[in-house]
Amino acid sequence: MNAHQPRAAEHAFVLFDVLRAHERLAELPALAEHADTGLLTQVIEEAGKFVGEVIAPLNREGDEVGAQWWDGAVTMPPGFRDAYQAFWQAGWPSLASAPEDGGQGLPTVVEAVLHEMLNAANHGWTMAPGLLHGAYECLRHHASDDLKARYLEKLASGEWLATMCLTEPHAGSDLGLVRTRATPLPDGRFALSGTKIFISGGEHDLSDNIVHLVLARLPDAPPGPRGLSLFLVPKFHEDGSRSAVHCERIEEKMGLHGSPTCVMRFDEAQASIVGEPGKGLNAMFVMMNAARLLVGLQGVGLLDAAWQKANAYAQERRQMRAPGTASKAGEADLIVLHPAMQRILNTQRAWIDAGRVIAYRTALELDVQKHHPDATQREAAARWCSLVTPVLKSAWTEQAFAGGSACLQVFGGHGYVREWGIEQHVRDARVAMIYEGTNEIQAIDLLVRKTLTDGAAGLLALLADLATDLGTQPEAQGTRDALARFGDFIRNRVVPLAGTTPDRPFWLADDFLRATALLLMAWAWERLAATAGHGADARAAFWRWVWPEFEMRLTMMDASLTG
Amino acid sequence: MNAHQPRAAEHAFVLFDVLRAHERLAELPALAEHADTGLLTQVIEEAGKFVGEVIAPLNREGDEVGAQWWDGAVTMPPGFRDAYQAFWQAGWPSLASAPEDGGQGLPTVVEAVLHEMLNAANHGWTMAPGLLHGAYECLRHHASDDLKARYLEKLASGEWLATMCLTEPHAGSDLGLVRTRATPLPDGRFALSGTKIFISGGEHDLSDNIVHLVLARLPDAPPGPRGLSLFLVPKFHEDGSRSAVHCERIEEKMGLHGSPTCVMRFDEAQASIVGEPGKGLNAMFVMMNAARLLVGLQGVGLLDAAWQKANAYAQERRQMRAPGTASKAGEADLIVLHPAMQRILNTQRAWIDAGRVIAYRTALELDVQKHHPDATQREAAARWCSLVTPVLKSAWTEQAFAGGSACLQVFGGHGYVREWGIEQHVRDARVAMIYEGTNEIQAIDLLVRKTLTDGAAGLLALLADLATDLGTQPEAQGTRDALARFGDFIRNRVVPLAGTTPDRPFWLADDFLRATALLLMAWAWERLAATAGHGADARAAFWRWVWPEFEMRLTMMDASLTG
């Protein structure tokens, strides 16, 4: 099995040729100096080199050996610590951090490209730095000056790693049920007690310290989510003493063995509050939204990695006669010549390429939302991020699993054995449909929380933007029609749901998200097609085998609306 | 985690209430004495008890410990040998074997029920006896009297187990490429040399002997599949000496760790020919067809096992407020009350129930095909088995994986950890999409080999039979219309494919199989609905969330036909 090799040129193609990211970034004063395709391409190429040489080769052993727990300590798989030390010392975690915190101030989208590559190469390893930038942003926006002085640079540089401690045994999707308690101490700090589960990287030997961000309740807090505050608990205090936070065990999982999923017990651990009391979820949301985009990128990256493996195998292995070829009895054709295998490969390629366009566009809009001088542009960007992030997270993590499984199928029986590494992708990818908000919760987020609450004004504006973006080329008429049709459906059928029985919208949320995902893909494929010479096979696969689901989802929604 | 518990009453319900199996069996003189619902129900209940008490509890450790290879020998997981010894000594392998071979002469469908239960409870363990009955039938129909005298009873009783040695490193789906050689010896036997891979149960300690059925080439054989002959090589000869057949290693796999997948090397092993030279594939097909039905039953059983787990969890675990319930802040509702979770559970239930109807009907038709006094009935039954088996194998193994993954989703993060056992179902189920002919090969089998070769006469007759079977009840009009519509589509669009470029049919084979599967499901749901009080939720789920794919597949086929 060969380790995954990033293809920097393909990422740069989407960024500059398809999305014209440099032109967009040039509009943002804070980032305009980096709106240089030469510079950004160089960063992406270097990232590809680092990922391919240092991170990718550790993936297999990360799965085979896994993170090991012993008496509260976690030993990471061979090579993981050295790779992490090389990673932060080379400055990779600080790409998009602010220069005043020691960061490089590059656009968010460059970090997005890096993380897509990292996840494709080694999902398990990448979990550890995956939450780092979110934790940095969370502290940057919500922590006191004192806390910032003590932690911000270490998180910006990645010298220390961070966790997000939300889930408890009885409180998974529903954070309002969190019971961990924080009791004020006389010195202004807090004593924090409780048990958190499913904490990725809660304990490990990659970095010399770990900064835990923990949701907990103050003694006088009201029940439910508004009673939650956010606290910081380091593994080691500044004086070198160890906090009262213990890793009780790590989970045995289906995959992702390179990432320790920890049960963390806090025993009156000394904690500092981050932001205001009762505003914990608010402070956490910065981190969670960033994490959702990264999980969507995981989906794109993992599917791409599976595709690369399957495609290489199909170009090399021969099996059976393919129809319409001239081979003789006793000879066999390359697997890639068989229609069923071509269909799998081209269909997954369609998902990867469109997903990349949508994900990079989202990362760009994050910067536009922050930095654009024009308020209307900032508003449109905020709308894009808010509405597209759950769609990307849900649809592309599902595809990483289902499409990864299709790529496994290309190997026949060899796909089921570990030797080729393809089954690891499928096992690893499965978790992304669950964490950072299950895919079903993303669907509720899109329809119930973000579409019905403003009479669909935001989503309709997004659809209108997509249509405008496609211009008037006749080839895109089908996509413009579909956008208009979905708009009508939303106005006439979905918006009236806001006044119906409360459970009705929940029955069509999943279909609604899928239909939105397919429309975004259709837009992305128009953009890709308008860029000379790109993937005719994948484009045809999209229209022939992916797009027909749109009609099916409308049918299903119709049944849920009338049923 | 609780071990799976078969629900005998649900199996008996499909068999007698829905399919009226006893009436059908009463038409077959060879089996009429067993057409007794009391007797058959008792066998099914006993089977459920045995499976629940003896086989199911071994499933988890079978996965955790797995089969272990050492120096050519394979040690099975704890309890596996004892369970197997109890299994054959209780007579379970011989349920459907002929009385003259020491069997019990029960209908094939009873064995089907047993195997569905076994696979649901412990897929890994069940692989070992999975091929036994096929091997028995193969010898019964093709072996010489001398070979039969030496092996048939041992296989009928299950005292010895059997393998099917087809695949070689370069010859998986394409058996025509097999290179294993058999050289005649002066005494009428053969010396067999070559390496076979992916041999399930090639070596183990469950039974005292193992009978290998091996495809190989005689020295003067032509290239391709017509040059293949079938040979028998026992692990131990009658004199107790060991054959020159070695297990070189077992594969590390994604799942199914309880079943050793062996690389078997034959070094001039003494072999006996089974059937005529050059007719090896023909003899093997008996075994392969039986195996395909069993794999379809694995799909149904594995999905049912995953559903049972998910349903139990959803009835017990509380998380978030469900819409439309009266719970207060700080309280949570049962997972089963959330629409997205109900949708998953009801949809998978729809697949399980319909799959069971189709699978049991197929098992019944196998006996009708063999034993019915009326040639027309035998012919119709042969048509059913030939056309429905690939559909069942492909669509239900895919559903065991995709629907098993949906059941995993019901557990949220807990589904991804091993503790609850649901992730094992997903890992185990994945292989069934590959072995016994990949799902893509099943689709080619259905469309190219079985539909286009007779101008679709067989398939059109099957559709007509389904429509007739539904009678004239007004509720079934939609299904009758769909059957008629697919018939027209086949006549007008598919049949003309036979004269087109050779690769064209291959592009729509997968969609064609899916459309056929959905029509069979629609028929099964009409049958289920006509039986008082059965599963209204699952029925509604079928029409709302499963059936719309039918239209989508027609759209996709249309694009492949015109594209």
Boltz contact constraints between the chains, C-beta under 6 A:
constraints:
  - contact:
      token1: [A, 172]
      token2: [B, 319]
      max_distance: 6.0
  - contact:
      token1: [A, 172]
      token2: [B, 412]
      max_distance: 6.0
  - contact:
      token1: [A, 172]
      token2: [B, 413]
      max_distance: 6.0
  - contact:
      token1: [A, 173]
      token2: [B, 319]
      max_distance: 6.0
  - contact:
      token1: [A, 173]
      token2: [B, 320]
      max_distance: 6.0
  - contact:
      token1: [A, 174]
      token2: [B, 319]
      max_distance: 6.0
  - contact:
      token1: [A, 174]
      token2: [B, 320]
      max_distance: 6.0
  - contact:
      token1: [A, 174]
      token2: [B, 332]
      max_distance: 6.0
  - contact:
      token1: [A, 198]
      token2: [B, 413]
      max_distance: 6.0
  - contact:
      token1: [A, 223]
      token2: [B, 329]
      max_distance: 6.0
  - contact:
      token1: [A, 223]
      token2: [B, 330]
      max_distance: 6.0
  - contact:
      token1: [A, 224]
      token2: [B, 329]
      max_distance: 6.0
  - contact:
      token1: [A, 224]
      token2: [B, 330]
      max_distance: 6.0
  - contact:
      token1: [A, 251]
      token2: [B, 417]
      max_distance: 6.0
  - contact:
      token1: [A, 252]
      token2: [B, 418]
      max_distance: 6.0
  - contact:
      token1: [A, 253]
      token2: [B, 416]
      max_distance: 6.0
  - contact:
      token1: [A, 253]
      token2: [B, 417]
      max_distance: 6.0
  - contact:
      token1: [A, 254]
      token2: [B, 416]
      max_distance: 6.0
  - contact:
      token1: [A, 254]
      token2: [B, 423]
      max_distance: 6.0
  - contact:
      token1: [A, 319]
      token2: [B, 173]
      max_distance: 6.0
  - contact:
      token1: [A, 319]
      token2: [B, 174]
      max_distance: 6.0
  - contact:
      token1: [A, 320]
      token2: [B, 173]
      max_distance: 6.0
  - contact:
      token1: [A, 320]
      token2: [B, 174]
      max_distance: 6.0
  - contact:
      token1: [A, 323]
      token2: [B, 502]
      max_distance: 6.0
  - contact:
      token1: [A, 323]
      token2: [B, 503]
      max_distance: 6.0
  - contact:
      token1: [A, 323]
      token2: [B, 506]
      max_distance: 6.0
  - contact:
      token1: [A, 324]
      token2: [B, 502]
      max_distance: 6.0
  - contact:
      token1: [A, 324]
      token2: [B, 503]
      max_distance: 6.0
  - contact:
      token1: [A, 329]
      token2: [B, 223]
      max_distance: 6.0
  - contact:
      token1: [A, 329]
      token2: [B, 224]
      max_distance: 6.0
  - contact:
      token1: [A, 330]
      token2: [B, 223]
      max_distance: 6.0
  - contact:
      token1: [A, 330]
      token2: [B, 224]
      max_distance: 6.0
  - contact:
      token1: [A, 332]
      token2: [B, 174]
      max_distance: 6.0
  - contact:
      token1: [A, 339]
      token2: [B, 503]
      max_distance: 6.0
  - contact:
      token1: [A, 339]
      token2: [B, 506]
      max_distance: 6.0
  - contact:
      token1: [A, 339]
      token2: [B, 507]
      max_distance: 6.0
  - contact:
      token1: [A, 340]
      token2: [B, 440]
      max_distance: 6.0
  - contact:
      token1: [A, 412]
      token2: [B, 172]
      max_distance: 6.0
  - contact:
      token1: [A, 412]
      token2: [B, 434]
      max_distance: 6.0
  - contact:
      token1: [A, 413]
      token2: [B, 172]
      max_distance: 6.0
  - contact:
      token1: [A, 413]
      token2: [B, 198]
      max_distance: 6.0
  - contact:
      token1: [A, 413]
      token2: [B, 434]
      max_distance: 6.0
  - contact:
      token1: [A, 416]
      token2: [B, 253]
      max_distance: 6.0
  - contact:
      token1: [A, 416]
      token2: [B, 254]
      max_distance: 6.0
  - contact:
      token1: [A, 416]
      token2: [B, 431]
      max_distance: 6.0
  - contact:
      token1: [A, 416]
      token2: [B, 434]
      max_distance: 6.0
  - contact:
      token1: [A, 417]
      token2: [B, 251]
      max_distance: 6.0
  - contact:
      token1: [A, 417]
      token2: [B, 253]
      max_distance: 6.0
  - contact:
      token1: [A, 418]
      token2: [B, 252]
      max_distance: 6.0
  - contact:
      token1: [A, 423]
      token2: [B, 254]
      max_distance: 6.0
  - contact:
      token1: [A, 431]
      token2: [B, 416]
      max_distance: 6.0
  - contact:
      token1: [A, 434]
      token2: [B, 412]
      max_distance: 6.0
  - contact:
      token1: [A, 434]
      token2: [B, 413]
      max_distance: 6.0
  - contact:
      token1: [A, 434]
      token2: [B, 416]
      max_distance: 6.0
  - contact:
      token1: [A, 440]
      token2: [B, 340]
      max_distance: 6.0
  - contact:
      token1: [A, 502]
      token2: [B, 323]
      max_distance: 6.0
  - contact:
      token1: [A, 502]
      token2: [B, 324]
      max_distance: 6.0
  - contact:
      token1: [A, 503]
      token2: [B, 323]
      max_distance: 6.0
  - contact:
      token1: [A, 503]
      token2: [B, 324]
      max_distance: 6.0
  - contact:
      token1: [A, 506]
      token2: [B, 323]
      max_distance: 6.0
  - contact:
      token1: [A, 506]
      token2: [B, 339]
      max_distance: 6.0
  - contact:
      token1: [A, 507]
      token2: [B, 339]
      max_distance: 6.0
  - contact:
      token1: [A, 544]
      token2: [B, 559]
      max_distance: 6.0
  - contact:
      token1: [A, 548]
      token2: [B, 552]
      max_distance: 6.0
  - contact:
      token1: [A, 548]
      token2: [B, 555]
      max_distance: 6.0
  - contact:
      token1: [A, 548]
      token2: [B, 556]
      max_distance: 6.0
  - contact:
      token1: [A, 552]
      token2: [B, 548]
      max_distance: 6.0
  - contact:
      token1: [A, 552]
      token2: [B, 552]
      max_distance: 6.0
  - contact:
      token1: [A, 555]
      token2: [B, 548]
      max_distance: 6.0
  - contact:
      token1: [A, 556]
      token2: [B, 548]
      max_distance: 6.0
  - contact:
      token1: [A, 559]
      token2: [B, 544]
      max_distance: 6.0
